[in-house]
């Protein structure tokens, strides 16, 4: 089931790149009056961290937030970190790390720090989520509901090889520490549409007054067919229904931002990456709502 298109598609002026260097899969938080952004491994950093006085910048790369890798992680890049503040005031990072090398499966781990700049220190002797029968797990994201319950979202990486395993966005309730699971996980959406080319990933969950909105990326991240879509549900129990058309595609910005995806939402800001040559820059655009359905401008 899909929703009817609620908003007329229009071509938008391309948003400005707020970090015009390689900074893929951005995750952004605000602490006081300062914004912090984290990205997939790049520029020699395991988890690069940047800060800015406002969402539009100027942004400054501050170094590596994760100086010590977990012992269970192999050699290769760490993907799509997520940082949130726990009720105890400390900062929790989720990340996806290779268990062998950059060409093998990845699993989700966690690290903790006293400040948003880190250094973050790995937690536990092994990963939080690591079912190799499902292709491993990537793209973790935190969500705290209005009742204070905390959740971990992630994707099992079923599309990483040719075994035709499904790629599913999962929701797992966790205790306030963010790393102790409680109850069973729940499927939210899976790769079931032709325009996704077998891939969905990069979940971000937002609670609106009338419904939950799940943003996700679809298609191969390596090209300009990558897009940002969304699905909605009146409750966390689902079912989540995908919108008829994506929220952002290369055509949305008249071809000036290639493959807009890996998005994060913070208030009325949407941060995401787009290809520039062989790098992915971080962009920001304004997120608006009509009848609790998202639009960008």
C-alpha positions in Angstrom: 0.0 0.0 0.0 1.3 3.5 -0.9 0.0 6.9 0.0 -1.2 9.3 -2.7 1.1 12.1 -3.5 0.0 15.0 -1.3 2.3 17.7 -2.7 2.9 18.7 -6.2 6.5 18.0 -7.2 8.5 21.1 -8.1 12.1 21.6 -9.0 14.0 23.4 -6.2 17.1 25.5 -6.2 20.0 23.4 -5.0 20.8 23.8 -1.3 24.3 25.1 -0.4 26.8 22.5 0.7 27.5 23.3 4.4 30.5 21.0 4.6 32.1 21.0 1.1 34.4 18.1 1.6 33.9 14.3 2.0 31.4 14.0 4.9 29.0 11.2 4.0 26.0 9.9 5.9 25.8 12.9 8.3 24.2 12.7 11.7 23.7 16.1 13.5 22.8 17.0 17.1 22.5 20.3 18.9 24.0 20.9 22.4 23.2 24.3 23.8 23.9 26.7 20.9 26.4 24.5 19.1 25.7 22.0 16.4 27.8 18.8 16.0 27.9 16.6 12.9 29.4 13.1 12.5 30.1 11.1 9.4 31.2 7.9 7.9 35.0 7.3 7.9 36.8 9.9 5.8 39.9 12.1 5.7 41.8 9.6 7.8 39.3 9.7 10.7 37.3 6.8 11.9 34.4 9.0 12.8 34.9 12.6 11.7 33.2 15.2 13.9 32.5 18.8 13.0 30.9 21.7 14.9 29.2 25.0 14.0 27.4 27.9 15.7 24.3 27.4 13.5 22.9 24.8 11.2 24.0 26.7 8.2 27.6 27.1 9.5 30.3 27.9 9.3 31.2 24.3 10.0 34.7 23.3 11.2 36.1 19.7 11.1 37.2 19.1 14.7 39.0 15.7 14.3 38.1 12.1 15.2 35.4 11.4 17.7 36.3 7.6 17.9 40.0 7.3 18.5 39.9 3.8 19.8 38.3 1.1 17.6 36.5 -1.8 19.3 38.6 -5.0 19.5 36.0 -7.0 17.5 36.2 -4.6 14.5 38.3 -5.4 11.5 40.0 -3.2 9.0 37.9 -0.8 7.0 35.6 2.2 7.2 33.1 2.8 10.0 29.7 3.7 8.5 26.8 6.1 9.4 27.4 6.9 13.1 24.5 8.1 15.2 25.0 10.2 18.4 22.4 11.0 21.0 22.4 12.3 24.5 21.2 9.8 27.2 19.2 10.8 30.3 22.3 10.6 32.4 23.9 13.4 30.3 26.5 11.2 28.5 26.7 10.8 24.8 26.0 7.5 23.1 27.3 6.7 19.6 26.1 3.9 17.4 28.2 2.9 14.4 28.5 0.1 11.8 32.0 -1.5 11.6 33.4 -4.3 9.6 34.1 -7.6 11.4 36.8 -8.7 8.9 37.7 -6.1 6.4 36.1 -3.5 4.2 34.6 -6.0 1.9 33.0 -8.2 4.6 29.8 -7.8 6.6 29.4 -5.1 9.1 27.8 -5.1 12.5 26.5 -2.4 14.9 28.5 -1.3 17.9 28.3 1.4 20.5 30.6 3.9 22.3 30.2 6.4 25.1 31.6 9.9 25.8 31.2 12.7 28.3 31.2 15.4 25.6 29.9 15.5 22.0 33.4 15.9 20.6 34.5 12.7 22.4 36.7 10.8 22.6 34.1 8.0 22.5 35.1 4.7 24.1 33.7 1.4 22.7 31.2 -0.4 25.0 31.2 -4.2 25.5 33.3 -7.0 24.1 31.3 -7.5 21.0 28.8 -5.8 18.7 25.2 -5.0 19.6 23.6 -6.4 16.5 25.5 -9.0 14.3 23.4 -11.6 12.6 25.5 -12.8 9.6 22.6 -14.9 8.4 20.8 -11.6 7.6 23.9 -10.1 5.9 25.0 -8.2 9.1 23.6 -4.8 10.2 24.3 -1.2 9.3 22.9 2.3 9.6 21.9 2.5 13.3 19.7 5.4 14.5 18.4 6.4 17.9 14.8 7.5 18.6 13.2 8.6 21.9 9.4 8.7 21.9 7.3 11.3 23.6 6.8 8.8 26.5 10.5 8.7 27.1 11.0 5.2 25.7 14.2 4.8 23.7 14.7 2.8 20.5 17.4 1.6 18.1 16.6 1.5 14.4 18.9 -0.3 12.0 18.9 -2.1 8.7 19.9 -5.7 8.2 22.3 -5.6 5.2 20.5 -8.3 3.1 21.5 -6.6 -0.2 25.2 -6.7 0.4 25.7 -9.8 -1.7 23.8 -11.8 -4.2 22.0 -14.1 -1.8 18.7 -12.1 -2.3 18.1 -11.7 1.4 15.6 -8.9 2.2 16.8 -5.6 3.5 14.5 -4.6 6.4 14.4 -1.6 8.7 14.0 -2.8 12.2 12.9 -1.1 15.4 14.3 -2.4 18.7 13.3 -1.0 22.1 16.3 -0.4 24.5 16.6 0.6 28.1 17.8 4.1 29.0 21.4 3.1 28.6 20.7 2.5 24.8 22.5 -0.8 24.7 20.3 -3.2 26.7 17.5 -4.6 24.6 14.0 -5.1 25.9 11.3 -7.1 24.1 11.4 -8.3 20.5 12.4 -6.2 17.5 9.7 -5.1 15.0 9.9 -4.8 11.2 8.9 -1.4 9.9 9.5 -1.5 6.1 11.5 -3.6 3.7 12.8 -3.4 0.1 9.7 -4.1 -1.9 9.5 -1.4 -4.7 11.2 -1.3 -8.1 12.7 2.2 -7.7 14.6 0.9 -4.6 16.6 -1.5 -6.7 16.7 -3.9 -3.8 18.1 -1.4 -1.3 16.6 0.6 1.6 18.7 2.0 4.4 19.5 5.1 6.5 16.4 5.1 8.8 15.4 8.3 10.7 12.2 8.3 12.8 10.3 11.5 13.7 7.2 11.8 15.8 4.6 14.3 14.5 1.3 15.2 16.2 -0.8 12.8 14.2 1.7 10.1 13.0 5.2 8.7 13.0 7.3 9.5 9.9 10.1 7.2 8.9 12.7 8.7 6.5 14.9 6.3 4.6 17.2 6.1 1.6 16.6 3.9 -1.4 18.6 2.7 -4.4 22.4 2.3 -4.7 24.3 5.0 -2.8 27.0 5.0 -5.5 25.1 7.0 -8.1 22.5 9.7 -8.7 19.6 7.2 -8.5 19.9 7.3 -4.7 17.0 9.0 -3.1 15.3 9.9 0.2 11.8 8.6 0.8 9.5 8.3 3.7 6.8 6.1 5.2 4.1 6.9 7.8 2.1 5.2 10.5 -0.3 6.4 13.2 1.6 4.2 15.7 4.9 2.5 16.2 3.1 -0.8 15.9 2.6 0.0 12.2 2.0 -0.7 9.5 4.2 1.9 7.9 3.0 3.0 4.5 5.5 4.4 2.0 4.7 7.6 0.2 4.0 7.3 -3.5 7.0 9.4 -4.5 10.4 10.2 -2.9 11.0 13.3 -0.9 14.3 14.1 -2.5 15.9 12.9 -5.7 18.6 14.2 -8.0 15.8 15.7 -10.1 14.3 17.5 -7.1 17.3 19.9 -7.2 17.5 20.1 -11.0 20.4 17.7 -11.1 22.6 20.0 -9.0 22.8 17.6 -6.0 23.6 14.0 -7.1 22.0 11.2 -5.1 20.6 13.1 -2.1 20.5 10.5 0.8 21.9 9.4 4.1 19.7 12.0 5.6 19.2 13.2 9.2 16.5 15.4 10.6 16.9 18.0 13.4 14.0 20.3 13.9 13.2 22.0 10.6 16.6 21.1 9.2 17.3 18.2 7.0 21.0 17.3 6.5 22.1 14.8 3.8 24.9 14.0 1.4 25.3 14.4 -2.3 28.0 13.3 -4.7 30.6 15.8 -5.9 33.2 13.9 -8.0 34.3 11.0 -5.9 33.3 12.6 -2.6 30.0 13.1 -0.8 29.5 16.6 0.6 27.0 17.5 3.4 24.1 19.7 2.4 21.3 21.3 4.5 17.8 22.1 3.4 14.6 23.3 5.2 12.1 20.7 6.2 8.5 21.8 6.2 5.2 20.0 7.0 1.7 19.9 5.5 -0.8 17.8 7.3 2.1 16.1 9.1 3.7 15.1 5.7 7.2 16.3 4.9 8.4 18.6 2.2 11.7 20.3 1.5 12.4 23.8 0.2 
